[in-house]
Amino acid sequence: MSFDVFLNFNGDCRAALSFYSEVFQTGEPVGLMTYGQNPYGCAEADKERILYASLPIFGHNIMFSDCPSGEPYAKGSNIALTLGTDNADEIRRIFAALSEGGEVHMPLDKTFFSELYGMVKDRFDITWQFSLTSFQPTATAFSTLARERYSVRSFSSKPIEGEKLAAILEAGRIAPTACNYQPQRIKIFTEEDFAKLDRCSPCRFGAPTVLLVCYDSSISAKRSTIDGKEIGEIDASIVTTHLMFAAAEQGLGSCWVAHFDPARLTELFALPENIVPIALLPIGYAAQDAKPAAMHTNKNKLEDILI
Ligand SMILES: Cc1cc2nc3c(=O)[nH]c(=O)nc-3n(C[C@H](O)[C@H](O)[C@H](O)COP(=O)(O)O)c2cc1C
C-alpha cells in the first residue's frame, strides 16, 4: 500500500519539476509523460502539459502533474493525497465515504494507467486520488493470457475502441528490437482497405481491423560480422507477439497470419522497397461462434521441446 502526495500545476509543472529537482537534488523526473503522449489523445493546447511525473524527495515519491487547460485551478489547493492499494473493495468503501458531502472529480473507473482510479474532493476540500496498484500484469496474469489466448478465426463486426487499439499499438512500440534499432513499421488496415487486402490473403476472418507488421530493412540490424543474417524479421515477430498478447489483454481476439502474398501487398498498398511485410494480424471481438481450433490444444510435451 502507498500513501503519496500529488502536486497539481496549471501549465508550469515542467518549471516546477526543474525547480524542485534542483533544490532537492533528485536527478531527472521519473516516468514523465505529457498529455500529448497519453493514448486517449488530448486537446492541442494541452500537448506539452505534464500528465504525470514524479520526484524522489527524501525517500518519498512526490507526484506532479498539470491540470488540463481551462480547468478551474486555485493556487494553494493544488495538493492531492494519493492512496495506492491492491484492495479494490477498500478503495470503493473509502471513495464512497469521502464522496458524501464532497465532490467527485473522476468517478472510480478503469483508465489506461490503472484498473481502478478515481479522484474526489471531500467535504473539507481535501482532494484525494485512489489507484488500484495490483493492475500491473503479473507473472500469473501473463501465464493466464498465454494459456487462454487462441487464434481467433471468426470475428464480430464490432469496431475496436480507439483506446484499445492505442494500448495494443503501444505494446508494439515498446517491444525489444535488436540493438534497439526499432525497425518495426505497422500499417493499420480498416474497412476501406479490405477489398485490396482480401486479394492478398484469404485470412481476414471478418476482422474489423487488420495490422500489418513490417520491418524497415534500411535500418534493421544484420549479423554482419558473422553471417550477415537479417534480424528485422525476428524484431517484427517479437512486435507481432506483443501486439497479439496486448490484444488478448484488452479482451480482443487476433490471429497471426503468414499466409499472404507479400509482393501483391507491396504493390497494391505501394509499400516502399525497404518495408518488408512479415505478419498480418486481424484483430477484433471474437464472434459468438468463435472457438479454438483443434491445433490450439495439440501441443508437444515439455520433454519433446527440450533438446
Ligand atoms: C508465424 C505464424 C504464422 C501463422 N500463420 C497463420 C495463417 O496464415 N493462417 C492462420 O489461420 N493461422 C496462422 N497462424 C496461427 C497458427 O495456426 C496457430 O497459432 C497454431 O495453430 C496454434 O493455435 P493457437 O494460436 O489457437 O494456440 C500462424 C501462427 C504463427 C505463429
The ligand as a MOL file (V3000), in Angstrom:
LIG
                    3D

  0  0  0     0  0            999 V3000
M  V30 BEGIN CTAB
M  V30 COUNTS 31 33 0 0 0
M  V30 BEGIN ATOM
M  V30 1 C 4.2310 -17.4280 -37.6010 0
M  V30 2 C 2.7880 -17.8560 -37.6030 0
M  V30 3 C 2.0830 -17.8510 -38.7930 0
M  V30 4 C 0.7290 -18.2000 -38.8110 0
M  V30 5 N 0.0230 -18.1020 -39.9650 0
M  V30 6 C -1.2900 -18.4060 -39.9840 0
M  V30 7 C -2.0680 -18.2290 -41.1720 0
M  V30 8 O -1.5760 -17.7970 -42.1900 0
M  V30 9 N -3.3930 -18.5390 -41.1290 0
M  V30 10 C -3.9970 -18.9860 -39.9810 0
M  V30 11 O -5.2060 -19.2510 -39.9950 0
M  V30 12 N -3.2890 -19.1500 -38.8280 0
M  V30 13 C -1.9710 -18.8660 -38.8030 0
M  V30 14 N -1.2530 -18.9870 -37.6440 0
M  V30 15 C -1.9120 -19.4670 -36.4200 0
M  V30 16 C -1.4300 -20.8910 -36.0510 0
M  V30 17 O -2.0220 -21.8380 -36.9090 0
M  V30 18 C -1.8220 -21.1300 -34.5910 0
M  V30 19 O -1.1330 -20.2260 -33.7580 0
M  V30 20 C -1.4770 -22.5520 -34.1410 0
M  V30 21 O -2.2360 -23.4990 -34.8470 0
M  V30 22 C -1.7740 -22.7420 -32.6360 0
M  V30 23 O -3.1230 -22.4160 -32.3580 0
M  V30 24 P -3.4930 -21.2820 -31.3090 0
M  V30 25 O -2.9060 -19.9770 -31.7840 0
M  V30 26 O -5.0070 -21.2590 -31.3030 0
M  V30 27 O -2.9150 -21.7010 -29.9950 0
M  V30 28 C 0.0980 -18.6140 -37.6060 0
M  V30 29 C 0.8180 -18.6120 -36.4170 0
M  V30 30 C 2.1380 -18.2410 -36.4150 0
M  V30 31 C 2.8680 -18.1810 -35.0720 0
M  V30 END ATOM
M  V30 BEGIN BOND
M  V30 1 1 1 2
M  V30 2 1 2 3
M  V30 3 2 2 30
M  V30 4 2 3 4
M  V30 5 1 4 5
M  V30 6 1 4 28
M  V30 7 2 5 6
M  V30 8 1 6 7
M  V30 9 1 6 13
M  V30 10 2 7 8
M  V30 11 1 7 9
M  V30 12 1 9 10
M  V30 13 2 10 11
M  V30 14 1 10 12
M  V30 15 2 12 13
M  V30 16 1 13 14
M  V30 17 1 14 15
M  V30 18 1 14 28
M  V30 19 1 15 16
M  V30 20 1 16 17
M  V30 21 1 16 18
M  V30 22 1 18 19
M  V30 23 1 18 20
M  V30 24 1 20 21
M  V30 25 1 20 22
M  V30 26 1 22 23
M  V30 27 1 23 24
M  V30 28 2 24 25
M  V30 29 1 24 26
M  V30 30 1 24 27
M  V30 31 2 28 29
M  V30 32 1 29 30
M  V30 33 1 30 31
M  V30 END BOND
M  V30 END CTAB
M  END
